[in-house]
Amino acid sequence: MFHVKRETPTPEAPPSDATPPRSSVVGDLRTLLRFPGFRKLLTVRLLSQFTDGVFQVGLATYVVFSPEQQTSATDIAAAMAVLLLPYSLLGPFAGVLLDRWRRRQVLLHGNALRSVLAAGTCLLVVADVPDWLFYLSALSVTAVNRFILAGLSAGLPRVVDRERLVVANALSPTAGTLAATLGGGAAFVVQLLATSQGAENAVALGLAALLYLLAGLSALPMDRGMLGPDEDAVVPRLGEAIASTVRGLVAGFHHLGERRTAAWTLGGLAMMRFCYGALLVTVLMLCRHAWGGSDNEDGLAWLGVAIGVSGAGFFVAAVISPWTVARLTPLGWFTACAALAAPLVPALGLSFEPVPVMVAAFLLGLVTQGSKIVTDTVVQSSVDDAFRGRVFALYDMLFNVAFVSAAGLAALILPPDGRSAPLLLIIAALYALTAAAIHRLRRGTAPEVRAGRCFT
């Protein structure tokens, strides 16, 4: 997976009046949209990730808000572990199979399979089956998603030219994340309009089944071979490829250990993700038990608001991070994010009232995404290109493991109604320690790193 190089055909060029890439996001996107192949691939991404948002909200509301579930923090932690950990462990090996399958067919048949699985999950909810069967079905959908996302990324160099590939890699996942957020919001609206609790539990999952089918059909306008791999490419045997992937991950881990700045920044982000995960479980429990009311509609509405304002914080972080990094340096901005979160959590959270918690959700979304943007930049700039893919595979695994571990801590501490001052104080202390660690890292790095010149 890590050693095979392939020559890819030149992507279908944009019309002859295409202009060079511009510095603005809108200009970059307009230029990319002149590539017919990119437009088609982006359509599949937007539909697929919009539907991911619908499906994930459908799962969350069933697990958390279904009256018959009587959800506890332990149940939420178990659900996160089931849905995220296998997905993370599978991720690095997805490319081994993608090098053997036509990626356009992966997008077509993978989304069609997810449509069937999502419909089955919907039927399981209506039939009130044992929880393990429901989670197995949901896990199957998320497992296929790993191949869809990898296929979308692997196909991108086939539809844009080399000069615009970096811009396409930046804009495509961002557009997909925004689509997922909109999909989650659409699912909340649909569920709030449902006429009964049973319909509310199943409607988002049923809608996801339909939308996954549309996402699969949207891949049909692409030629079968457009996204590769090349038929004459030399592909190692499956066993050799898997063994090579394992060796590559080990080599990536050793390489990361030799890059102090990247390793410590990645550890800092894992701690930020840990804190965010524990606070998410807290908000879920507050929405379910403290703010939910007799029919849970108020709690579901507050959860929708929390996800919306947190997503707005992510967006604001993407807008202001270039400006703040230029003035504070990358590690300085990371330190500021963690330092801001430390007093913010008890100041806004200890009331356990909806409005201050929503303000905290926005600000925590901002600082969490701000620290992630810095970490992406640090890792990309500090790690040798030959190891970058392997390090990012480890990054993805660490990101999700930290999130699930946070849910486990919350399950141990949180009372049924979600009001736990000790947990919030622990999280505030972890944010403060993270700020101190990154500040010390910044002071101990080379001058060009402190100034941010190596991240341009």
C-alpha positions as CSV (number, residue, x, y, z in Angstrom):
1,M,0.0,0.0,0.0
2,F,2.8,2.4,0.9
3,H,5.4,1.5,-1.8
4,V,3.5,1.0,-5.1
5,K,3.7,4.0,-7.3
6,R,1.3,4.4,-10.3
7,E,1.2,6.6,-13.3
8,T,-2.2,8.1,-13.6
9,P,-3.7,9.5,-16.8
10,T,-4.1,13.3,-17.2
11,P,-7.5,14.3,-15.9
12,E,-10.0,15.7,-18.4
13,A,-9.1,19.3,-18.7
14,P,-11.4,22.2,-18.0
15,P,-12.6,24.4,-20.8
16,S,-10.0,26.5,-22.5
17,D,-11.0,29.7,-20.8
18,A,-10.2,28.3,-17.4
19,T,-8.2,30.8,-15.3
20,P,-5.2,30.0,-13.0
21,P,-6.1,29.1,-9.4
22,R,-7.1,32.1,-7.3
23,S,-6.2,32.8,-3.7
24,S,-9.8,32.9,-2.5
25,V,-11.8,29.9,-1.5
26,V,-14.6,30.8,-3.9
27,G,-12.1,31.4,-6.7
28,D,-10.4,28.0,-6.0
29,L,-13.7,26.2,-6.0
30,R,-14.9,27.8,-9.2
31,T,-11.7,26.8,-10.9
32,L,-12.0,23.2,-9.7
33,L,-15.6,23.0,-10.8
34,R,-14.5,23.5,-14.4
35,F,-13.1,20.0,-14.3
36,P,-16.0,17.7,-15.3
37,G,-14.5,14.7,-13.4
38,F,-14.1,16.8,-10.2
39,R,-17.8,17.9,-10.4
40,K,-18.9,14.3,-10.7
41,L,-16.7,13.1,-7.8
42,L,-17.7,16.1,-5.6
43,T,-21.4,15.3,-6.2
44,V,-20.9,11.7,-5.0
45,R,-19.0,13.1,-1.9
46,L,-21.6,15.6,-1.0
47,L,-24.5,13.2,-1.3
48,S,-22.6,10.5,0.6
49,Q,-21.5,12.7,3.5
50,F,-24.9,14.5,3.7
51,T,-26.4,11.1,4.1
52,D,-23.8,10.1,6.7
53,G,-25.0,13.1,8.7
54,V,-28.6,11.9,8.4
55,F,-27.8,8.3,9.4
56,Q,-25.6,9.3,12.4
57,V,-28.2,11.6,13.8
58,G,-30.8,8.8,13.3
59,L,-28.5,6.5,15.3
60,A,-27.9,9.0,18.0
61,T,-31.5,9.9,18.6
62,Y,-32.5,6.3,18.8
63,V,-29.8,5.4,21.2
64,V,-30.2,8.5,23.4
65,F,-33.8,9.6,23.1
66,S,-35.9,6.4,22.6
67,P,-38.0,6.1,25.7
68,E,-37.6,2.3,25.9
69,Q,-33.8,2.6,25.9
70,Q,-33.5,4.4,29.3
71,T,-30.1,5.5,28.1
72,S,-27.2,5.9,30.5
73,A,-23.7,7.3,29.9
74,T,-22.4,3.7,29.8
75,D,-24.8,3.0,26.9
76,I,-23.4,6.0,25.0
77,A,-19.8,4.9,25.6
78,A,-20.6,1.4,24.5
79,A,-22.2,2.7,21.3
80,M,-19.2,4.9,20.5
81,A,-16.8,2.0,21.1
82,V,-18.8,-0.3,18.8
83,L,-19.1,2.3,16.0
84,L,-15.8,4.0,16.1
85,L,-13.1,1.6,17.2
86,P,-13.5,-1.1,14.5
87,Y,-13.9,1.7,12.0
88,S,-10.5,3.2,13.1
89,L,-8.7,-0.1,13.0
90,L,-10.1,-0.9,9.5
91,G,-9.1,2.4,8.1
92,P,-5.4,1.8,7.3
93,F,-6.2,-1.4,5.4
94,A,-8.9,0.0,3.2
95,G,-6.4,1.1,0.6
96,V,-5.2,-2.5,0.2
97,L,-8.5,-3.5,-1.2
98,L,-9.1,-0.2,-3.1
99,D,-5.9,-1.0,-5.1
100,R,-7.7,-4.1,-6.4
101,W,-11.2,-2.7,-7.1
102,R,-12.3,-0.1,-9.5
103,R,-13.0,2.9,-7.3
104,R,-16.0,4.1,-9.3
105,Q,-17.5,0.7,-8.6
106,V,-16.7,1.0,-4.9
107,L,-18.7,4.3,-4.8
108,L,-21.6,2.8,-6.7
109,H,-21.9,-0.6,-5.0
110,G,-20.7,0.6,-1.6
111,N,-23.4,3.3,-1.4
112,A,-26.0,0.8,-2.7
113,L,-24.9,-1.7,0.0
114,R,-25.2,1.0,2.6
115,S,-28.7,1.8,1.4
116,V,-29.7,-1.8,2.0
117,L,-28.0,-1.9,5.4
118,A,-29.6,1.4,6.5
119,A,-33.0,0.1,5.5
120,G,-32.3,-3.0,7.5
121,T,-31.3,-0.9,10.5
122,C,-34.5,1.0,10.2
123,L,-36.5,-2.2,10.2
124,L,-34.6,-3.4,13.3
125,V,-35.6,-0.2,15.1
126,V,-39.3,-0.7,14.2
127,A,-39.2,-4.4,15.2
128,D,-37.6,-3.6,18.6
129,V,-34.9,-6.3,18.3
130,P,-32.0,-6.9,20.8
131,D,-29.5,-4.1,21.0
132,W,-26.5,-6.2,19.7
133,L,-28.3,-6.9,16.4
134,F,-29.0,-3.2,16.0
135,Y,-25.4,-2.2,16.7
136,L,-24.1,-4.9,14.3
137,S,-26.2,-3.5,11.5
138,A,-25.1,0.1,12.3
139,L,-21.5,-1.0,12.4
140,S,-21.8,-2.6,9.0
141,V,-22.9,0.8,7.6
142,T,-20.0,2.7,9.2
143,A,-17.5,0.0,8.0
144,V,-18.5,0.4,4.4
145,N,-18.1,4.2,4.9
146,R,-14.4,3.7,5.4
147,F,-14.1,2.4,1.9
148,I,-16.3,5.2,0.4
149,L,-14.2,8.0,2.0
150,A,-10.9,6.3,1.0
151,G,-12.2,5.8,-2.6
152,L,-13.2,9.5,-2.8
153,S,-9.7,10.6,-1.7
154,A,-7.9,8.0,-3.9
155,G,-9.8,9.1,-7.0
156,L,-9.2,12.8,-6.6
157,P,-5.8,12.8,-8.4
158,R,-7.5,11.3,-11.4
159,V,-10.0,14.2,-11.9
160,V,-7.8,17.3,-11.3
161,D,-4.4,18.3,-12.5
162,R,-1.3,18.3,-10.3
163,E,-1.2,22.1,-9.9
164,R,-4.7,22.1,-8.3
165,L,-4.4,18.9,-6.3
166,V,-3.5,20.5,-3.0
167,V,-6.4,22.9,-3.3
168,A,-8.8,20.1,-4.2
169,N,-7.5,18.1,-1.1
170,A,-8.3,21.0,1.1
171,L,-11.7,22.0,-0.3
172,S,-13.3,18.5,-1.0
173,P,-13.2,17.2,2.6
174,T,-14.3,20.5,4.0
175,A,-17.2,20.6,1.7
176,G,-18.0,17.0,2.7
177,T,-17.9,17.9,6.4
178,L,-20.3,20.8,5.8
179,A,-22.6,18.5,3.9
180,A,-22.6,16.0,6.8
181,T,-23.4,18.8,9.2
182,L,-26.3,19.9,7.0
183,G,-27.5,16.3,6.8
184,G,-27.5,16.0,10.6
185,G,-29.6,19.2,10.8
186,A,-32.0,17.9,8.1
187,A,-32.5,14.7,10.1
188,F,-33.3,16.7,13.3
189,V,-35.9,18.7,11.4
190,V,-37.5,15.6,9.9
191,Q,-37.6,13.9,13.3
192,L,-39.1,16.9,15.1
193,L,-41.9,16.8,12.4
194,A,-42.6,13.1,12.9
195,T,-46.1,12.4,14.3
196,S,-45.2,9.6,16.7
197,Q,-42.3,8.4,18.8
198,G,-42.0,5.2,16.6
199,A,-41.9,7.2,13.4
200,E,-39.4,9.6,15.0
201,N,-37.0,6.7,15.8
202,A,-37.1,5.3,12.3
203,V,-37.7,8.2,9.9
204,A,-34.0,9.4,9.7
205,L,-32.7,5.9,9.1
206,G,-35.3,5.3,6.4
207,L,-34.4,8.7,4.8
208,A,-30.7,7.7,4.9
209,A,-31.5,4.4,3.1
210,L,-33.1,6.4,0.2
211,L,-30.3,9.0,0.1
212,Y,-27.5,6.4,0.1
213,L,-29.1,4.9,-3.0
214,L,-29.1,8.3,-4.7
215,A,-25.5,8.8,-3.7
216,G,-24.6,5.5,-5.4
217,L,-26.5,6.3,-8.6
218,S,-24.7,9.6,-8.7
219,A,-21.5,7.7,-9.5
220,L,-23.0,6.3,-12.8
221,P,-22.1,9.3,-15.0
222,M,-18.4,8.5,-14.4
223,D,-16.7,6.0,-16.7
224,R,-15.9,2.7,-15.0
225,G,-12.1,3.3,-15.2
226,M,-12.1,7.1,-14.5
227,L,-11.0,6.8,-10.9
228,G,-8.6,3.9,-11.4
229,P,-6.7,1.9,-10.5
230,D,-5.0,1.2,-13.8
231,E,-5.6,-2.3,-15.2
232,D,-1.9,-2.8,-15.9
233,A,-0.7,-1.6,-12.5
234,V,1.5,-4.0,-10.6
235,V,-0.4,-4.9,-7.4
236,P,1.2,-7.0,-4.7
237,R,-0.6,-10.1,-3.4
238,L,-3.1,-9.4,-0.7
239,G,-1.1,-11.0,2.1
240,E,2.0,-9.1,1.1
241,A,0.0,-5.8,0.9
242,I,-1.5,-6.4,4.4
243,A,1.9,-7.2,5.9
244,S,3.4,-4.2,4.2
245,T,0.7,-2.0,5.7
246,V,1.5,-3.3,9.2
247,R,5.2,-2.7,8.7
248,G,4.4,0.7,7.3
249,L,2.4,1.7,10.4
250,V,5.2,0.6,12.7
251,A,7.7,2.6,10.6
252,G,5.4,5.6,10.7
253,F,5.2,5.3,14.5
254,H,9.0,5.3,14.8
255,H,9.3,8.2,12.4
256,L,6.8,10.2,14.4
257,G,8.8,9.5,17.6
258,E,11.8,11.2,15.9
259,R,9.7,14.3,15.2
260,R,9.2,15.9,18.7
261,T,7.1,18.8,17.5
262,A,4.7,16.6,15.5
263,A,4.4,14.0,18.2
264,W,3.7,16.4,21.1
265,T,1.3,18.4,19.0
266,L,-0.6,15.2,18.1
267,G,-0.7,14.2,21.7
268,G,-2.1,17.7,22.6
269,L,-4.8,17.3,20.0
270,A,-5.7,13.8,21.4
271,M,-6.2,15.5,24.8
272,M,-8.4,18.2,23.2
273,R,-10.4,15.5,21.5
274,F,-10.6,13.6,24.8
275,C,-12.0,16.6,26.6
276,Y,-14.5,17.3,23.7
277,G,-15.7,13.7,23.8
278,A,-16.4,13.8,27.5
279,L,-18.3,17.1,27.2
280,L,-20.3,15.7,24.3
281,V,-21.5,12.8,26.4
282,T,-22.4,15.3,29.2
283,V,-24.5,17.3,26.7
284,L,-26.2,14.1,25.5
285,M,-27.2,13.2,29.0
286,L,-28.4,16.7,29.8
287,C,-30.5,16.8,26.7
288,R,-31.9,13.3,27.4
289,H,-32.6,13.6,31.2
290,A,-32.4,17.2,32.3
291,W,-33.8,19.2,29.4
292,G,-35.9,16.6,27.6
293,G,-39.3,17.1,29.1
294,S,-41.9,14.4,29.2
295,D,-41.8,13.6,25.5
296,N,-38.1,14.3,24.9
297,E,-38.9,16.8,22.1
298,D,-37.2,19.7,24.0
299,G,-34.1,17.6,24.6
300,L,-33.9,16.6,20.9
301,A,-34.3,20.2,19.9
302,W,-31.5,21.3,22.3
303,L,-29.2,18.6,20.9
304,G,-29.9,19.9,17.4
305,V,-29.0,23.4,18.5
306,A,-25.8,22.1,20.2
307,I,-24.7,20.3,17.1
308,G,-25.5,23.4,15.0
309,V,-23.6,25.9,17.1
310,S,-20.7,23.5,17.5
311,G,-20.6,23.2,13.7
312,A,-20.7,27.0,13.5
313,G,-17.7,27.1,15.8
314,F,-15.8,24.7,13.5
315,F,-16.6,27.0,10.5
316,V,-15.4,30.1,12.3
317,A,-12.2,28.3,13.3
318,A,-11.5,27.6,9.6
319,V,-12.1,31.2,8.8
320,I,-10.0,32.9,11.6
321,S,-7.2,30.3,12.0
322,P,-5.0,31.7,9.1
323,W,-5.2,35.1,10.7
324,T,-4.5,34.0,14.2
325,V,-1.7,31.7,13.2
326,A,0.0,34.6,11.4
327,R,-0.1,36.6,14.6
328,L,0.3,34.0,17.3
329,T,2.3,31.3,15.4
330,P,0.8,27.9,15.0
331,L,1.7,26.6,18.4
332,G,0.8,29.9,19.9
333,W,-2.7,29.6,18.5
334,F,-3.0,26.0,19.8
335,T,-1.9,27.2,23.2
336,A,-4.5,30.0,23.1
337,C,-7.2,27.5,22.2
338,A,-6.5,25.2,25.1
339,A,-6.0,28.1,27.5
340,L,-9.4,29.6,26.5
341,A,-11.2,26.3,27.0
342,A,-9.8,25.8,30.6
343,P,-11.8,28.5,32.3
344,L,-14.6,28.4,29.8
345,V,-15.8,24.9,30.8
346,P,-16.6,25.6,34.5
347,A,-17.7,29.2,33.8
348,L,-20.4,28.3,31.3
349,G,-20.9,24.6,32.2
350,L,-21.4,24.5,35.9
351,S,-24.9,26.1,35.7
352,F,-26.0,23.0,33.6
353,E,-28.5,25.4,31.9
354,P,-29.2,25.2,28.2
355,V,-28.2,28.7,27.0
356,P,-24.7,28.9,28.6
357,V,-24.0,25.4,27.6
358,M,-24.9,26.3,24.0
359,V,-22.5,29.2,24.2
360,A,-19.8,26.8,25.4
361,A,-20.6,24.4,22.6
362,F,-19.9,27.1,20.0
363,L,-16.6,28.2,21.7
364,L,-15.5,24.6,22.3
365,G,-16.2,23.8,18.6
366,L,-14.0,26.8,17.7
367,V,-11.0,25.9,19.9
368,T,-11.2,22.2,19.1
369,Q,-11.2,22.8,15.3
370,G,-8.6,25.5,15.7
371,S,-6.2,23.1,17.4
372,K,-6.9,20.4,14.8
373,I,-6.0,22.9,12.0
374,V,-2.7,23.6,13.7
375,T,-2.0,19.9,14.2
376,D,-2.7,19.1,10.6
377,T,-0.3,21.8,9.6
378,V,2.4,20.8,12.0
379,V,2.2,17.1,11.0
380,Q,2.2,17.9,7.3
381,S,5.2,20.2,7.7
382,S,7.3,18.2,10.2
383,V,6.9,14.7,8.8
384,D,8.8,13.5,5.8
385,D,6.6,13.1,2.7
386,A,7.5,9.4,2.4
387,F,5.9,8.8,5.9
388,R,3.1,11.3,5.8
389,G,0.3,8.8,4.8
390,R,1.3,6.4,7.5
391,V,1.5,9.1,10.2
392,F,-2.0,10.4,9.2
393,A,-3.4,6.8,9.5
394,L,-2.0,6.7,13.0
395,Y,-3.4,10.2,13.6
396,D,-6.9,9.0,12.6
397,M,-6.7,6.0,14.9
398,L,-5.5,8.1,17.9
399,F,-8.3,10.7,17.2
400,N,-11.1,8.2,17.5
401,V,-9.5,6.2,20.4
402,A,-9.2,9.4,22.4
403,F,-12.9,10.1,21.7
404,V,-14.0,6.7,22.9
405,S,-11.8,6.8,26.0
406,A,-13.4,10.1,26.9
407,A,-16.8,8.5,26.7
408,G,-15.6,5.7,29.0
409,L,-14.4,8.3,31.6
410,A,-17.8,10.1,31.4
411,A,-19.6,6.8,31.9
412,L,-17.7,6.2,35.2
413,I,-18.4,9.7,36.6
414,L,-21.6,11.1,35.2
415,P,-24.8,10.7,37.2
416,P,-28.0,9.8,35.3
417,D,-29.0,13.4,34.7
418,G,-25.6,14.5,33.3
419,R,-24.9,17.1,36.0
420,S,-21.3,16.4,37.3
421,A,-19.2,19.3,38.6
422,P,-16.2,16.9,39.2
423,L,-16.1,15.9,35.5
424,L,-16.2,19.5,34.3
425,L,-13.4,20.4,36.7
426,I,-11.3,17.4,35.5
427,I,-11.8,18.5,31.9
428,A,-10.9,22.1,32.7
429,A,-7.7,20.9,34.4
430,L,-6.8,18.7,31.3
431,Y,-7.3,21.7,29.1
432,A,-5.0,23.8,31.3
433,L,-2.3,21.0,31.3
434,T,-2.5,20.8,27.5
435,A,-2.1,24.6,27.2
436,A,1.0,24.4,29.5
437,A,2.5,21.5,27.6
438,I,2.1,23.1,24.1
439,H,3.4,26.4,25.4
440,R,6.5,24.6,26.8
441,L,6.9,22.8,23.4
442,R,6.7,26.2,21.6
443,R,9.4,27.7,23.8
444,G,11.6,24.7,23.2
445,T,11.3,24.5,19.4
446,A,13.5,26.1,16.8
447,P,13.0,29.8,16.1
448,E,11.6,29.2,12.6
449,V,9.0,26.8,14.1
450,R,8.0,29.4,16.8
451,A,7.7,32.0,14.1
452,G,5.6,29.8,12.0
453,R,7.8,30.1,8.9
454,C,8.0,26.3,8.5
455,F,4.2,26.1,8.2
456,T,3.8,28.3,5.1
